[in-house]
Amino acid sequence: MEAFYSMKNILGTPEDWKRLGFRCGIEVHHQIKTEKKLFCRCPAGPYSNEWHAEVLRHMRPTMSELGEYDGTALMEFKTKKEIIYRLHRDKVCTYEMDDNPPFQINEEAVDKALRIALTFKCKMVNELHVIRKQYLDGSIPAGFQRTCIIGVDGVLPLSNGKEVRIIQVGLEEDSCREISDNGHRIVFAVDRLGIPLIEVVTDKTFESPQEAAEGVQRIGRLLRATGYANRGIGAVRQDVNVSINGSTRVEIKGVPRIPRIPYLTAHEARRQESLLQIKDEMVRRGLSSGEFPIDEKKLEGNGISFHRPELKAAQMAGDTIRVIRLPESKGLLSWQLTGIRRFSDEFSGRVRVIACLDQKPNIFHTDVESAVLDDHDLKLINEFARCGKDDVAIVVWGPDLDTITAVKEIHIRWEEASQGVCNETRQALRDNTTDFERVLPGPDRMYPDTDSAPFEITREKIEAAEQFIPEYPWDREKRYLEMGLPEDISRNLAISHFADLFDNLLEEKAVAAIRAGEVLARIITALRRKGFDLTKISLEQWEDLLRGLGNGKIFREGLFDFLKNWSKKPTSGFTDMLGEYSIVPADENTIAERVSEAIQYAYENVQNDIEKRIKVAMGEAMQSLAGKCAGEMVYDRIRDNMINDISC
């Protein structure tokens, strides 16, 4: 199979993706705003790096109702992780540590989840049934996440007119925040655990990387438009599932930014294409699974001295060094998959995650094209492993038990290669390629939660939720653009919780559209980025401010400082703040006097440059007039006066 695009043109064309059989589905996880967590009454508040106690746990897998173990759980059990949880006394209770049964599901979260599911035009369930989803990676102390389905069979319209099916919208509890993961020890903060999380899952009908990115973007914007989505680091995470003709589903977990999705999915498709080529080559060489035994030897006490620093250090530390011979595999480990990644990286990823040998490099090999060993070490290893001219050896080192695990995983990955692309979850890397994270979970990790009673979704609840369905943000954005709002204001305002307030004020003609939009989409954003907290100012207070802007009680130039002061006293009313900070509209005599003084100042301090004089005069005048009259009017007066002086 020929690669259909070059690495310089990784995104290809729609025809390329159609030929390859590119298919992608997405899962968007977004925290929703609630006062309490989902299954306890702890606050769903901000994260904290402060902690007051630690809990140590080890995880072990449990059987499903059908007597089966989930493959992911078994894989995580092999890692023998020591899991540390850091607890903040104000953020957690005994529920998070699985020492107490769950409370009834948070009804505020259910109501908001219903509104979100209806926004995607889902069919609602009659009852919520909480199920347990097993996680043994340590991210949830109980070893399972509580989750439930709210709605099914929804729809997501794309800009090209295509409609993507929403398989389901779920409500679940968020997991812990990972602090560090080194060797066999992983540390989590528990403050994020239990915050309500919406999960939106699509079918696999995205037919190009660009289309998948648009799907994630549209889901995110629609969630933001409801007004229930949390913002900030860790509040939203998206997974993408990729396959091509002849392969199987591979999940890229926790994609951090939407602009990276086209590149990550394109690289994953290229990786799968290359793995299918490797499979064909293995079949051609007669390397079907199990037909060729793989030899492994432990290198100890035989006088071998390596040049490579990592191997020398392992010998000096008394670590175990093991050498694995892969028969008839010359050229395979050096096979380029995508980007700078080669087939040998597939083995390195498994060793890193499952054997916990996570200091790179963690393997060496003797496939000369991409080997980093010198001739001396290559010869020593090949002779020790008794490699023939077409054989390749892999070297692993570290604590003895970890190297035994590493050898087993290399055997497993070699056998999987002869079958093509294997089901797995992969993590996104900075260069937009991916690396192994875990075996892809299956249905065996799901089972009913016997601690949670069913929760009825009544017709009355659904009818109440239907009153909160927002306008599609892309339709709202188009409407704002047609009104003449700038593109950035239209885009940001369309997903803002101020959008309805903005529309109502415009309908009443209470304020100019561009002025109101600038306040709600630019000035507030600029203040937030400077660290000012405006979240405690109510919608009613914002309405008073905008009406004041419309009727001349305050002007644009004074808003920035006014809002900085208001953020410090959010309970104060708009009129009270105007009085406290002496923001009173200037009368005609005051404006004329200040303009005259400013012009005089400019003439005295700027020589023979009319534009610079106007700028200096404007700055001088607005020192006392900012927020008390329209800046455009002051500018026009200064410019007209100076131009008239020149004419005379």
C-alpha positions in Angstrom: 0.0 0.0 0.0 1.5 3.3 -1.1 1.4 6.3 1.2 -1.1 8.8 -0.4 0.4 12.0 0.9 3.8 13.3 1.9 4.7 14.1 5.5 5.0 17.8 4.3 1.3 17.6 3.3 0.0 15.6 6.2 -3.5 16.9 5.9 -4.0 15.7 2.3 -7.2 16.3 0.4 -10.8 15.1 0.8 -10.2 12.7 -2.1 -7.1 11.3 -0.3 -9.1 10.6 2.9 -12.0 9.0 0.9 -9.5 6.7 -0.8 -8.0 5.7 2.5 -11.4 5.2 4.2 -10.8 7.7 7.0 -13.4 7.5 9.7 -13.5 9.4 12.9 -15.8 9.7 15.9 -15.4 12.1 18.8 -16.1 12.3 22.5 -16.2 15.7 24.2 -16.1 15.8 28.0 -17.0 19.2 29.6 -17.5 20.1 33.2 -20.8 21.9 33.9 -21.4 24.6 36.5 -23.0 23.4 39.7 -22.7 24.4 43.3 -22.0 20.8 44.5 -20.4 17.7 43.1 -22.4 14.9 41.4 -22.7 12.2 44.1 -21.8 14.1 47.3 -22.3 17.5 48.8 -18.7 18.8 48.6 -18.3 22.1 46.7 -17.6 21.9 43.0 -15.2 24.8 43.4 -11.8 25.8 42.1 -8.8 23.6 42.3 -6.1 24.0 44.9 -2.4 22.8 45.1 -2.7 22.9 48.9 -3.3 19.5 50.6 -3.7 18.3 54.1 -3.4 14.5 54.0 -2.3 11.7 51.7 -3.9 8.3 51.0 -2.0 5.3 49.5 -3.8 2.7 47.4 -3.2 -0.2 45.1 -5.7 -1.3 42.5 -6.8 -4.8 41.4 -9.3 -5.8 38.7 -12.7 -7.3 39.3 -14.8 -9.5 37.1 -17.8 -8.2 35.1 -21.3 -9.7 35.7 -20.4 -12.3 32.9 -17.3 -13.4 34.7 -14.9 -11.6 32.4 -12.0 -9.3 33.2 -11.6 -6.1 31.2 -8.4 -6.0 29.2 -7.5 -2.4 30.2 -7.9 -3.3 33.9 -5.6 -6.3 33.5 -3.1 -4.1 31.7 -3.2 -1.5 34.5 -2.8 -4.2 37.1 0.5 -5.3 35.5 2.0 -1.9 36.1 2.0 -2.5 39.9 1.4 1.2 40.5 1.6 2.8 44.0 -1.2 5.4 43.9 -1.0 8.5 46.2 -4.0 10.8 46.7 -3.6 14.3 48.1 -6.6 15.5 49.9 -7.8 19.1 50.7 -10.1 19.1 53.7 -12.5 21.6 52.1 -12.8 19.7 48.7 -13.4 16.1 49.6 -15.3 13.8 51.9 -15.4 10.1 52.6 -17.4 9.4 49.4 -14.4 10.4 47.2 -12.3 7.8 49.0 -15.0 5.1 48.5 -15.6 4.9 52.3 -19.2 6.1 52.0 -22.0 5.3 49.6 -23.0 7.9 47.0 -25.7 10.5 47.8 -28.6 10.8 45.4 -27.5 12.2 42.1 -27.2 16.0 42.1 -30.6 17.3 40.7 -29.1 20.6 39.6 -26.6 18.7 37.4 -29.4 16.5 36.0 -31.5 19.5 35.1 -28.6 21.2 33.2 -27.7 17.9 31.5 -31.3 17.6 30.3 -31.1 21.0 28.8 -27.8 20.2 27.1 -29.1 16.9 25.7 -32.2 18.7 24.3 -29.9 21.3 22.7 -28.5 18.4 20.7 -32.1 17.3 19.9 -31.6 14.0 21.7 -34.4 11.6 22.7 -34.6 11.6 26.5 -34.5 8.5 28.7 -37.3 7.8 31.2 -35.0 6.9 34.1 -31.4 7.5 34.9 -29.6 4.3 35.7 -26.1 4.8 37.2 -23.5 2.3 36.0 -19.9 1.8 37.1 -17.1 2.2 34.5 -13.9 0.5 35.7 -10.7 2.6 35.8 -7.6 1.0 37.3 -5.2 3.8 36.3 -5.7 5.4 39.7 -7.6 8.4 38.4 -10.6 7.4 40.5 -9.9 6.1 44.1 -12.9 3.7 44.0 -11.5 2.0 40.8 -14.6 3.0 38.9 -16.4 6.0 37.6 -20.2 6.5 38.1 -21.9 7.5 34.9 -25.4 7.5 33.3 -27.0 8.2 30.0 -29.3 11.3 29.7 -30.2 11.3 26.0 -29.6 9.3 22.8 -29.9 9.7 19.0 -29.2 13.5 18.7 -27.8 15.5 15.8 -25.0 17.9 15.2 -25.2 20.1 12.0 -21.9 20.9 10.2 -21.2 24.0 8.1 -21.4 21.9 4.8 -25.0 20.9 5.6 -24.0 17.4 6.8 -25.7 16.1 10.0 -23.6 14.0 12.3 -25.4 11.6 14.7 -25.0 12.1 18.4 -25.0 8.6 19.8 -25.5 9.7 23.4 -25.2 12.5 25.9 -24.1 11.3 29.3 -23.6 12.7 32.8 -20.7 11.4 34.9 -18.3 12.4 37.6 -14.9 13.9 36.7 -11.7 12.1 37.7 -8.6 13.3 39.8 -6.0 15.6 38.5 -2.6 13.9 37.9 0.3 15.7 39.6 3.1 13.3 38.7 3.8 9.9 37.3 7.2 8.4 37.7 8.1 4.7 37.6 5.7 2.8 39.8 4.4 5.9 41.7 1.6 8.1 40.5 0.3 11.1 42.5 -3.2 12.7 42.1 -5.0 15.7 43.6 -8.6 14.8 44.5 -10.2 18.3 44.2 -11.5 17.8 40.7 -12.9 14.3 41.5 -16.7 14.2 41.4 -17.4 17.5 39.5 -20.3 16.9 37.1 -19.1 16.2 33.6 -21.1 16.1 30.4 -20.0 13.5 27.8 -21.1 14.0 24.1 -20.4 11.0 21.9 -20.8 11.1 18.1 -20.8 8.2 15.6 -17.8 7.7 13.3 -19.0 9.7 10.3 -16.4 12.4 10.2 -14.6 11.8 6.9 -11.6 14.0 7.1 -9.4 15.4 9.9 -10.7 18.9 9.2 -14.3 17.8 9.5 -13.5 16.1 12.9 -12.0 19.4 14.2 -15.1 21.3 13.1 -17.3 18.7 14.9 -15.3 19.2 18.2 -15.4 22.9 17.8 -19.2 23.0 17.2 -19.9 20.8 20.2 -17.8 23.0 22.4 -19.5 26.2 21.2 -22.9 24.7 21.6 -22.0 23.6 25.2 -20.7 27.1 25.9 -23.9 28.7 24.4 -26.0 26.9 27.1 -24.2 28.9 29.8 -23.6 25.8 31.9 -20.1 24.9 30.7 -17.1 25.6 33.1 -14.1 27.4 31.7 -10.4 27.1 32.5 -7.6 24.5 32.4 -8.9 20.9 32.7 -12.6 21.9 32.3 -12.9 20.4 28.8 -11.2 17.4 27.3 -11.9 15.7 23.9 -11.1 12.2 22.7 -11.0 11.3 19.0 -11.4 7.8 17.6 -9.7 7.1 14.2 -9.8 4.1 11.8 -9.1 3.5 8.1 -9.9 0.7 5.7 -8.6 -2.6 7.1 -7.8 -1.2 10.6 -9.7 -1.0 13.8 -10.6 1.8 16.2 -7.8 3.7 17.9 -8.6 6.4 20.5 -6.4 9.5 21.0 -7.1 10.5 24.6 -7.3 14.0 26.0 -6.6 16.1 23.0 -5.7 19.5 24.6 -6.5 21.9 21.8 -8.9 21.8 18.8 -6.4 23.2 16.3 -4.3 20.1 16.9 -7.1 17.6 16.0 -6.5 17.7 12.2 -2.8 17.0 12.6 -3.2 14.3 15.3 -5.9 12.4 13.4 -3.9 12.7 10.1 -0.8 11.3 11.8 -2.8 8.5 13.3 -4.3 7.5 10.0 -0.7 7.5 8.5 0.5 5.4 11.4 -2.3 2.9 10.8 -1.6 2.8 7.1 2.1 2.0 7.9 1.1 -0.7 10.4 -1.0 -2.4 7.7 2.0 -2.2 5.4 4.1 -3.9 8.1 1.5 -6.6 8.5 1.6 -7.3 4.8 5.4 -7.5 4.9 5.3 -9.9 7.9 2.9 -12.1 6.0 5.1 -12.0 3.0 8.0 -13.1 5.2 6.0 -15.9 6.8 5.9 -14.2 10.2 2.4 -15.1 11.1 1.6 -15.0 14.8 3.1 -17.9 16.8 5.0 -19.5 13.9 8.4 -18.1 14.8 9.5 -18.4 18.5 11.1 -15.3 20.0 14.3 -15.9 22.0 15.1 -14.0 25.1 18.3 -14.1 27.2 19.4 -12.4 30.4 22.8 -10.9 30.1 24.8 -11.4 33.3 28.4 -12.0 34.4 29.9 -12.8 31.0 32.4 -10.0 30.7 30.5 -7.9 28.1 31.4 -4.2 28.3 29.2 -1.7 26.4 30.0 1.7 25.0 26.5 3.0 25.3 26.3 5.1 28.5 22.8 3.8 29.5 23.9 0.2 29.3 27.2 0.9 31.1 25.3 2.6 33.9 22.8 -0.3 34.1 25.8 -2.7 34.5 27.4 -0.6 37.2 24.1 -0.3 39.1 23.5 -4.1 39.0 20.4 -3.8 36.9 19.2 -6.6 34.7 19.8 -6.4 31.0 17.7 -8.6 28.7 18.1 -9.2 25.0 15.2 -10.4 22.8 15.8 -11.8 19.3 13.1 -11.1 16.7 13.5 -13.5 13.7 13.5 -12.4 10.1 12.7 -8.8 11.1 15.5 -6.8 9.5 14.1 -3.4 8.3 10.9 -3.7 10.3 11.8 -1.9 13.5 13.3 1.0 11.4 10.1 1.3 9.4 8.8 4.9 9.5 5.3 5.1 10.8 4.6 8.9 10.8 6.6 12.0 11.6 9.9 10.9 13.2 8.3 7.8 14.8 9.3 4.3 13.7 7.9 0.8 14.4 10.5 0.5 17.3 8.6 3.2 19.1 5.6 0.9 19.4 7.6 -1.4 21.6 9.1 1.5 23.6 5.7 2.8 24.4 4.5 -0.5 25.8 7.7 -0.8 27.9 7.3 2.7 29.2 3.6 2.3 30.3 3.3 -1.3 31.4 6.8 -2.1 32.7 7.2 1.4 34.1 10.7 1.8 32.5 9.9 5.4 31.6 13.3 7.0 31.3 14.0 7.5 27.6 15.6 5.8 25.9 14.2 2.6 27.4 15.0 0.2 24.6 17.8 -0.2 22.0 17.7 -2.4 18.9 20.0 -3.6 16.2 18.0 -2.8 13.1 20.9 -0.8 11.7 19.0 1.8 9.7 17.7 3.5 12.8 19.9 2.0 15.5 21.7 4.4 17.8 24.3 1.9 19.0 27.8 1.9 17.7 29.4 -1.0 15.8 31.0 -2.4 18.9 27.7 -2.6 20.8 25.8 -3.8 17.8 28.2 -6.7 17.3 28.2 -7.6 21.0 24.4 -7.7 21.2 23.9 -9.6 17.9 26.5 -12.2 18.9 25.0 -12.6 22.3 21.4 -13.0 20.9 22.8 -15.3 18.1 21.1 -13.2 15.5 21.2 -14.3 11.9 21.8 -11.8 9.1 18.0 -11.0 8.9 17.3 -11.1 12.6 17.1 -8.1 15.0 17.7 -7.9 18.7 16.0 -5.6 21.2 17.7 -4.7 24.5 15.9 -3.7 27.7 17.3 -2.9 31.2 16.2 -2.0 34.7 15.0 -3.8 37.8 14.7 -7.5 37.2 10.9 -7.9 37.5 10.3 -4.8 35.3 12.5 -6.3 32.6 10.5 -9.5 32.7 7.3 -7.5 32.2 9.0 -5.6 29.4 10.0 -8.8 27.5 6.4 -10.1 27.8 5.0 -6.8 26.4 7.5 -6.9 23.5 6.4 -10.4 22.7 2.7 -9.3 22.8 3.3 -6.3 20.6 5.3 -8.4 18.0 2.4 -10.9 17.7 -0.1 -8.0 17.4 1.9 -6.5 14.5 1.2 -9.6 12.4 -2.5 -8.9 12.8 -2.3 -5.2 11.7 -3.7 -2.4 13.8 -4.6 -3.2 17.4 -7.2 -1.6 19.6 -5.6 0.9 22.0 -5.8 4.3 23.6 -2.9 6.7 22.7 -1.7 10.0 24.2 -1.1 13.1 22.1 2.5 14.2 21.8 3.8 17.7 21.2 4.7 17.0 17.6 1.1 15.8 16.9 2.1 12.2 16.8 0.9 9.8 19.5 2.3 7.2 21.9 0.8 4.2 23.7 -1.3 4.9 26.8 -3.3 1.8 27.4 -5.3 -1.1 25.9 -8.6 0.1 24.6 -11.3 -0.6 27.2 -14.2 -2.9 26.3 -17.7 -3.5 27.5 -16.5 -5.8 30.3 -15.6 -2.8 32.4 -19.2 -1.6 32.7 -21.7 -2.9 35.3 -24.7 -1.5 37.2 -24.1 0.6 40.4 -26.1 -1.2 43.1 -25.6 1.8 45.4 -27.6 4.2 43.3 -31.3 4.1 42.8 -32.9 4.9 39.5 -33.8 8.6 39.0 -37.1 9.3 37.1 -37.1 11.8 34.3 -40.6 13.1 34.3 -42.4 14.8 31.5 -42.6 18.0 33.6 -38.8 18.0 33.9 -38.3 17.7 30.2 -40.8 20.5 29.5 -39.1 22.7 32.0 -35.7 22.0 30.3 -37.1 22.8 26.9 -37.5 26.4 27.9 -33.7 26.8 28.1 -32.6 25.6 24.7 -30.3 28.2 23.1 -30.2 29.4 19.5 -27.4 27.6 17.6 -24.3 29.8 18.1 -23.3 29.7 14.4 -26.8 31.0 13.5 -26.5 33.7 16.2 -23.0 34.6 15.0 -24.3 35.0 11.4 -27.1 37.2 12.6 -24.6 39.5 14.5 -22.3 39.8 11.5 -25.3 40.8 9.4 -26.0 43.5 12.0 -22.6 45.0 11.4 -20.8 43.7 14.5 -17.1 43.0 14.1 -16.1 39.3 13.6 -14.5 38.8 17.0 -17.4 40.4 18.9 -19.9 38.3 16.9 -18.0 35.1 17.5 -17.4 35.6 21.2 -20.9 37.0 22.0 -22.6 34.1 20.2 -21.5 31.7 23.0 -21.6 34.2 25.8 -24.1 34.0 28.7 -24.7 37.7 27.9 -26.2 36.9 24.4 -29.9 36.9 25.5 -29.4 40.2 27.5 -27.7 41.7 24.4 -30.6 40.6 22.1 -33.2 42.0 24.5 -31.5 45.4 24.8 -31.2 45.7 21.1 -34.8 44.8 20.6 -35.7 47.7 22.9 -33.1 49.9 21.2 -31.7 50.6 24.6 -28.1 50.7 23.5 -26.0 50.7 20.3 -25.1 47.2 19.2 -21.4 47.8 18.6 -21.1 49.6 22.0 -22.8 46.9 23.9 -21.0 44.1 22.0 -17.6 45.8 22.7 -18.4 45.8 26.5 -19.6 42.2 26.6 -17.1 40.6 24.3 -13.9 42.8 24.5 -13.7 44.9 27.6 -14.8 42.1 30.0 -12.4 39.6 28.3 -9.5 42.1 28.7 -10.3 42.7 32.3 -10.5 39.0 33.0 -7.1 38.4 31.4 -5.7 41.1 33.7 -7.0 39.2 36.7 -10.1 41.1 37.6 -13.0 38.9 38.8 -16.3 40.1 37.3 -18.2 36.8 37.9 -20.1 38.2 40.9 -21.7 41.0 39.0 -25.2 39.9 38.2 -27.0 40.0 34.8 -29.3 42.7 36.3 -26.3 44.8 37.1 -24.8 44.4 33.6 -28.2 45.4 32.2 -28.1 48.6 34.3 -24.6 49.4 33.0 -25.5 48.9 29.4 -28.7 51.0 29.7 -26.5 53.7 31.3 -24.1 53.4 28.4 -27.1 53.9 26.1 -28.6 56.9 27.8 -25.3 58.8 28.4 -24.9 58.1 32.2 -21.5 56.6 31.4 -19.3 56.6 28.4 -17.0 54.0 26.7 -13.8 55.7 27.8 -14.6 55.4 31.5 -15.8 51.8 31.4 -12.4 50.1 32.0 -11.6 51.9 35.2 -15.2 51.8 36.3 -15.4 48.0 35.9 -12.1 47.5 37.7 -13.5 49.3 40.7 -16.9 47.5 40.4 -15.1 44.1 40.5 -13.9 45.0 44.0 -17.5 45.9 45.2 -19.7 43.5 43.1 -22.7 43.9 45.5 -22.9 47.7 44.8 -25.5 48.9 42.3 -24.6 50.7 39.1 -26.0 54.1 40.3 -24.2 53.8 43.6 -20.9 53.1 41.8 -21.5 56.1 39.6 -21.9 58.3 42.6 -19.0 56.8 44.6 -16.5 57.4 41.8 -18.0 60.8 40.7 -18.8 59.6 37.2 -21.3 62.4 36.3 -21.8 63.4 32.6 -19.9 66.6 31.9 -21.9 69.7 30.8 -21.3 71.7 27.7 -19.3 74.4 29.5 -17.0 71.9 31.1 -16.3 70.1 27.9 -15.6 73.3 26.0 -13.2 74.5 28.8 -11.3 71.2 28.9 -11.0 71.0 25.1 -9.6 74.6 25.0 -7.1 73.9 27.7 -6.0 70.7 26.0 -5.5 72.5 22.7 -3.4 75.2 24.3 -1.3 72.5 26.1 -0.6 70.8 22.8 0.4 74.0 21.0 2.9 74.7 23.8 4.5 71.3 23.8 4.4 70.1 20.2 6.0 71.9 17.3 4.8 71.9 13.7 3.1 68.4 13.6 -0.7 68.7 13.5 -1.4 65.0 13.9 0.8 64.7 17.0 -0.7 67.9 18.4 -4.2 66.4 18.1 -3.1 63.1 19.8 -1.4 65.0 22.7 -4.5 67.3 23.1 -6.8 64.3 23.1 -4.8 62.6 25.8 -4.7 65.7 27.9 -8.5 66.3 27.6 -9.5 62.8 28.4 -7.6 62.7 31.6 -10.5 64.6 33.1 -13.3 63.8 30.7 -12.9 60.0 30.4 -16.2 58.3 31.2 -18.0 61.7 31.3 -18.6 62.3 27.6 -18.1 60.5 24.3 -14.5 60.3 23.2 -15.4 60.7 19.6 -17.1 64.0 20.3 -14.0 65.3 22.1 -11.7 64.1 19.2 -13.9 65.8 16.6 -13.9 69.1 18.5 -10.1 69.1 19.0 -9.5 68.2 15.3 -11.9 70.7 13.9 -10.4 73.5 16.1 -6.9 72.7 15.0 -7.7 72.3 11.4 -9.6 75.6 11.4 -6.6 77.3 13.0 -4.4 76.1 10.2 -6.9 77.3 7.6 -7.1 80.7 9.1 
